[in-house]
Amino acid sequence: MCVIGWNGAECILEFSRTEKRFYIIAHELDQNKFHVIELFRSQANKLLRVCESDLEKVMRLLDFK
């Protein structure tokens, strides 16, 4: 479980990938909502490179709009 965004939403996160896509799925517990970010693998690889392959750093970049 982690806290995301300026409003401090408690979420459960899942990172998954297919051959061509990378997904970040967040289940916002208070609102019972799901948020999905879908990236091409090349986009995700760039993001992970910037975050030094640390998924915790990726989590800190997330915010809900």
ZADONU-902537 format. One record per residue: residue number from 1; residue in one letter; x, y, z of N, C-alpha, C, O in turn. Coordinates in pm, whole numbers, plus 50000, padded with zeros to 5 digits. Atoms other than C-alpha are relative to their C-alpha. Layout:
<tifis>
{nr:NUM&rest:A&n.east:X&n.north:Y&n.up:Z&ca.east:X&ca.north:Y&ca.up:Z&c.east:X&c.north:Y&c.up:Z&o.east:X&o.north:Y&o.up:Z}
...
</tifis>
This chain:
<tifis>
{nr:1&rest:M&n.east:50085&n.north:49884&n.up:50000&ca.east:50000&ca.north:50000&ca.up:50000&c.east:50090&c.north:50123&c.up:50000&o.east:50198&o.north:50123&o.up:50060}
{nr:2&rest:C&n.east:49923&n.north:49877&n.up:50004&ca.east:50121&ca.north:50353&ca.up:49927&c.east:49904&c.north:50119&c.up:49996&o.east:49784&o.north:50103&o.up:49976}
{nr:3&rest:V&n.east:50076&n.north:49876&n.up:50004&ca.east:50003&ca.north:50713&ca.up:49937&c.east:50042&c.north:50076&c.up:49875&o.east:50161&o.north:50094&o.up:49849}
{nr:4&rest:I&n.east:49973&n.north:49936&n.up:50128&ca.east:49972&ca.north:50897&ca.up:49605&c.east:49933&c.north:50137&c.up:49996&o.east:49820&o.north:50155&o.up:50041}
{nr:5&rest:G&n.east:50057&n.north:49870&n.up:50033&ca.east:49921&ca.north:51260&ca.up:49512&c.east:49992&c.north:50097&c.up:50116&o.east:50023&o.north:50065&o.up:50231}
{nr:6&rest:W&n.east:50007&n.north:49892&n.up:49902&ca.east:49863&ca.north:51586&ca.up:49690&c.east:49892&c.north:49976&c.up:50104&o.east:49901&o.north:50027&o.up:50215}
{nr:7&rest:N&n.east:50108&n.north:50026&n.up:49905&ca.east:49543&ca.north:51458&ca.up:49854&c.east:50027&c.north:49878&c.up:50088&o.east:49946&o.north:49845&o.up:50175}
{nr:8&rest:G&n.east:49961&n.north:50113&n.up:49916&ca.east:49722&ca.north:51157&ca.up:50006&c.east:49911&c.north:49879&c.up:49986&o.east:49876&o.north:49816&o.up:50086}
{nr:9&rest:A&n.east:50087&n.north:50115&n.up:50025&ca.east:49508&ca.north:50887&ca.up:49845&c.east:50075&c.north:49870&c.up:50028&o.east:50184&o.north:49847&o.up:49976}
{nr:10&rest:E&n.east:49942&n.north:50130&n.up:49971&ca.east:49582&ca.north:50542&ca.up:49986&c.east:49966&c.north:49905&c.up:49886&o.east:49849&o.north:49890&o.up:49850}
{nr:11&rest:C&n.east:50019&n.north:50085&n.up:50117&ca.east:49630&ca.north:50298&ca.up:49700&c.east:50078&c.north:49871&c.up:50011&o.east:50177&o.north:49860&o.up:50083}
{nr:12&rest:I&n.east:49925&n.north:50122&n.up:50025&ca.east:49734&ca.north:49949&ca.up:49612&c.east:50041&c.north:50008&c.up:49854&o.east:49957&o.north:50028&o.up:49767}
{nr:13&rest:L&n.east:49947&n.north:49988&n.up:50136&ca.east:49957&ca.north:49953&ca.up:49304&c.east:50041&c.north:49865&c.up:49945&o.east:50087&o.north:49777&o.up:50017}
{nr:14&rest:E&n.east:49953&n.north:50118&n.up:50071&ca.east:50027&ca.north:49686&ca.up:49047&c.east:50073&c.north:50047&c.up:49875&o.east:50023&o.north:50133&o.up:49801}
{nr:15&rest:F&n.east:49924&n.north:49974&n.up:50122&ca.east:50292&ca.north:49704&ca.up:48777&c.east:49999&c.north:49870&c.up:49921&o.east:50030&o.north:49764&o.up:49974}
{nr:16&rest:S&n.east:49996&n.north:50119&n.up:50084&ca.east:50258&ca.north:49463&ca.up:48487&c.east:50042&c.north:50038&c.up:49859&o.east:50038&o.north:50155&o.up:49820}
{nr:17&rest:R&n.east:49954&n.north:49972&n.up:50135&ca.east:50385&ca.north:49427&ca.up:48135&c.east:49965&c.north:49884&c.up:49908&o.east:49952&o.north:49769&o.up:49950}
{nr:18&rest:T&n.east:50016&n.north:50099&n.up:50105&ca.east:50320&ca.north:49247&ca.up:47814&c.east:50118&c.north:50020&c.up:49905&o.east:50212&o.north:50094&o.up:49936}
{nr:19&rest:E&n.east:49890&n.north:49989&n.up:50095&ca.east:50543&ca.north:49212&ca.up:47513&c.east:50018&c.north:50144&c.up:49950&o.east:50130&o.north:50187&o.up:49927}
{nr:20&rest:K&n.east:49993&n.north:49865&n.up:50059&ca.east:50457&ca.north:49564&ca.up:47387&c.east:49953&c.north:50111&c.up:50092&o.east:49972&o.north:50228&o.up:50061}
{nr:21&rest:R&n.east:50058&n.north:49899&n.up:49911&ca.east:50291&ca.north:49743&ca.up:47680&c.east:50047&c.north:49984&c.up:50144&o.east:50093&o.north:49877&o.up:50185}
{nr:22&rest:F&n.east:49969&n.north:49997&n.up:49857&ca.east:50357&ca.north:49841&ca.up:48042&c.east:49882&c.north:50067&c.up:50068&o.east:49836&o.north:50173&o.up:50024}
{nr:23&rest:Y&n.east:50120&n.north:49948&n.up:49932&ca.east:50069&ca.north:49901&ca.up:48284&c.east:50031&c.north:50032&c.up:50146&o.east:50104&o.north:49959&o.up:50213}
{nr:24&rest:I&n.east:50000&n.north:49966&n.up:49858&ca.east:50043&ca.north:50077&ca.up:48618&c.east:49853&c.north:50010&c.up:50039&o.east:49780&o.north:50093&o.up:49985}
{nr:25&rest:I&n.east:50139&n.north:50002&n.up:49956&ca.east:49714&ca.north:50000&ca.up:48794&c.east:49998&c.north:50039&c.up:50147&o.east:50068&o.north:49980&o.up:50230}
{nr:26&rest:A&n.east:50012&n.north:49954&n.up:49862&ca.east:49619&ca.north:50186&ca.up:49111&c.east:49856&c.north:49982&c.up:50046&o.east:49763&o.north:50031&o.up:49980}
{nr:27&rest:H&n.east:50133&n.north:50012&n.up:49939&ca.east:49323&ca.north:50088&ca.up:49329&c.east:49995&c.north:50098&c.up:50115&o.east:50059&o.north:50078&o.up:50218}
{nr:28&rest:E&n.east:50015&n.north:49896&n.up:49897&ca.east:49225&ca.north:50396&ca.up:49529&c.east:49900&c.north:49949&c.up:50103&o.east:49781&o.north:49936&o.up:50073}
{nr:29&rest:L&n.east:50081&n.north:50069&n.up:49900&ca.east:49091&ca.north:50247&ca.up:49852&c.east:49884&c.north:50085&c.up:50053&o.east:49774&o.north:50033&o.up:50069}
{nr:30&rest:D&n.east:50105&n.north:49915&n.up:49943&ca.east:48893&ca.north:50546&ca.up:49989&c.east:49883&c.north:50018&c.up:49904&o.east:49767&o.north:50018&o.up:49946}
{nr:31&rest:Q&n.east:50103&n.north:49973&n.up:50101&ca.east:48702&ca.north:50608&ca.up:49664&c.east:49954&c.north:49874&c.up:49928&o.east:49858&o.north:49878&o.up:49851}
{nr:32&rest:N&n.east:50026&n.north:50126&n.up:50071&ca.east:48697&ca.north:50244&ca.up:49545&c.east:50005&c.north:50020&c.up:49849&o.east:49917&o.north:49974&o.up:49776}
{nr:33&rest:K&n.east:49979&n.north:49972&n.up:50142&ca.east:48828&ca.north:50363&ca.up:49206&c.east:50127&c.north:49931&c.up:49953&o.east:50219&o.north:49904&o.up:50031}
{nr:34&rest:F&n.east:49880&n.north:50053&n.up:50063&ca.east:49078&ca.north:50213&ca.up:48966&c.east:50053&c.north:50102&c.up:49901&o.east:49975&o.north:50164&o.up:49827}
{nr:35&rest:H&n.east:49933&n.north:49911&n.up:50096&ca.east:49328&ca.north:50422&ca.up:48769&c.east:50099&c.north:49913&c.up:49924&o.east:50173&o.north:49834&o.up:49984}
{nr:36&rest:V&n.east:49912&n.north:50081&n.up:50083&ca.east:49517&ca.north:50270&ca.up:48478&c.east:50085&c.north:50092&c.up:49913&o.east:50034&o.north:50182&o.up:49848}
{nr:37&rest:I&n.east:49907&n.north:49931&n.up:50090&ca.east:49824&ca.north:50406&ca.up:48302&c.east:50056&c.north:49893&c.up:49907&o.east:50111&o.north:49793&o.up:49952}
{nr:38&rest:E&n.east:49951&n.north:50093&n.up:50100&ca.east:49914&ca.north:50229&ca.up:47980&c.east:50109&c.north:50068&c.up:49919&o.east:50087&o.north:50175&o.up:49861}
{nr:39&rest:L&n.east:49886&n.north:49945&n.up:50073&ca.east:50254&ca.north:50291&ca.up:47822&c.east:50052&c.north:49895&c.up:49902&o.east:50038&o.north:49775&o.up:49925}
{nr:40&rest:F&n.east:49924&n.north:50091&n.up:50083&ca.east:50441&ca.north:50142&ca.up:47532&c.east:50124&c.north:49961&c.up:50077&o.east:50171&o.north:50038&o.up:50161}
{nr:41&rest:R&n.east:49882&n.north:50046&n.up:49927&ca.east:50737&ca.north:49939&ca.up:47656&c.east:50117&c.north:50097&c.up:49985&o.east:50193&o.north:50116&o.up:50080}
{nr:42&rest:S&n.east:49889&n.north:49904&n.up:50018&ca.east:50980&ca.north:50193&ca.up:47505&c.east:49982&c.north:50121&c.up:50091&o.east:50081&o.north:50172&o.up:50145}
{nr:43&rest:Q&n.east:50026&n.north:49889&n.up:49909&ca.east:50813&ca.north:50472&ca.up:47705&c.east:50032&c.north:49959&c.up:50144&o.east:50096&o.north:50033&o.up:50218}
{nr:44&rest:A&n.east:49978&n.north:50049&n.up:49864&ca.east:50821&ca.north:50264&ca.up:48022&c.east:50148&c.north:49981&c.up:50028&o.east:50196&o.north:50011&o.up:50137}
{nr:45&rest:N&n.east:49857&n.north:50019&n.up:49982&ca.east:51186&ca.north:50176&ca.up:47969&c.east:50071&c.north:50132&c.up:50025&o.east:50163&o.north:50139&o.up:50107}
{nr:46&rest:K&n.east:49941&n.north:49867&n.up:49977&ca.east:51274&ca.north:50547&ca.up:47947&c.east:49968&c.north:50048&c.up:50141&o.east:50055&o.north:50100&o.up:50211}
{nr:47&rest:L&n.east:50040&n.north:49959&n.up:49866&ca.east:51077&ca.north:50618&ca.up:48264&c.east:50080&c.north:49924&c.up:50106&o.east:50128&o.north:49983&o.up:50202}
{nr:48&rest:L&n.east:49924&n.north:50081&n.up:49904&ca.east:51246&ca.north:50332&ca.up:48448&c.east:50148&c.north:50036&c.up:50001&o.east:50212&o.north:50033&o.up:50106}
{nr:49&rest:R&n.east:49859&n.north:49958&n.up:50006&ca.east:51588&ca.north:50445&ca.up:48327&c.east:50021&c.north:50127&c.up:50081&o.east:50118&o.north:50139&o.up:50156}
{nr:50&rest:V&n.east:49991&n.north:49875&n.up:49924&ca.east:51526&ca.north:50793&ca.up:48469&c.east:49989&c.north:49974&c.up:50150&o.east:50055&o.north:50041&o.up:50231}
{nr:51&rest:C&n.east:50020&n.north:50033&n.up:49859&ca.east:51412&ca.north:50638&ca.up:48797&c.east:50096&c.north:49891&c.up:50049&o.east:50075&o.north:49834&o.up:50156}
{nr:52&rest:E&n.east:49897&n.north:50097&n.up:49963&ca.east:51713&ca.north:50404&ca.up:48806&c.east:49941&c.north:49861&c.up:50029&o.east:49988&o.north:49791&o.up:50118}
{nr:53&rest:S&n.east:50070&n.north:50130&n.up:49987&ca.east:51480&ca.north:50098&ca.up:48773&c.east:49942&c.north:49978&c.up:50139&o.east:49923&o.north:49864&o.up:50182}
{nr:54&rest:D&n.east:50056&n.north:50007&n.up:49866&ca.east:51338&ca.north:50177&ca.up:49117&c.east:49850&c.north:50032&c.up:49993&o.east:49812&o.north:50146&o.up:49969}
{nr:55&rest:L&n.east:50145&n.north:49980&n.up:50011&ca.east:50959&ca.north:50127&ca.up:49119&c.east:49947&c.north:50094&c.up:50108&o.east:49845&o.north:50160&o.up:50088}
{nr:56&rest:E&n.east:50042&n.north:49906&n.up:49895&ca.east:50932&ca.north:50321&ca.up:49444&c.east:50013&c.north:50144&c.up:49953&o.east:49930&o.north:50228&o.up:49986}
{nr:57&rest:K&n.east:49984&n.north:49866&n.up:50057&ca.east:51066&ca.north:50629&ca.up:49263&c.east:49890&c.north:50029&c.up:49899&o.east:49841&o.north:50141&o.up:49891}
{nr:58&rest:V&n.east:50111&n.north:49984&n.up:50095&ca.east:50807&ca.north:50574&ca.up:48990&c.east:49872&c.north:50032&c.up:50077&o.east:49796&o.north:50119&o.up:50035}
{nr:59&rest:M&n.east:50120&n.north:49976&n.up:49919&ca.east:50535&ca.north:50561&ca.up:49259&c.east:49994&c.north:50143&c.up:50049&o.east:49886&o.north:50203&o.up:50053}
{nr:60&rest:R&n.east:49998&n.north:49862&n.up:49949&ca.east:50646&ca.north:50898&ca.up:49398&c.east:49965&c.north:50102&c.up:49892&o.east:49925&o.north:50214&o.up:49924}
{nr:61&rest:L&n.east:50032&n.north:49909&n.up:50111&ca.east:50594&ca.north:51054&ca.up:49053&c.east:49851&c.north:50001&c.up:49967&o.east:49805&o.north:50091&o.up:49897}
{nr:62&rest:L&n.east:50140&n.north:50012&n.up:50036&ca.east:50230&ca.north:50946&ca.up:49031&c.east:49914&c.north:50103&c.up:50073&o.east:49941&o.north:50141&o.up:50187}
{nr:63&rest:D&n.east:50097&n.north:49907&n.up:49942&ca.east:49944&ca.north:51187&ca.up:49091&c.east:49869&c.north:49984&c.up:49923&o.east:49870&o.north:49960&o.up:49803}
{nr:64&rest:F&n.east:50131&n.north:50010&n.up:50065&ca.east:49570&ca.north:51174&ca.up:49018&c.east:49949&c.north:50139&c.up:49967&o.east:49962&o.north:50231&o.up:50048}
{nr:65&rest:K&n.east:50059&n.north:49871&n.up:50042&ca.east:49403&ca.north:51457&ca.up:48826&c.east:49850&c.north:49987&c.up:49991&o.east:49782&o.north:50084&o.up:49957}
</tifis>
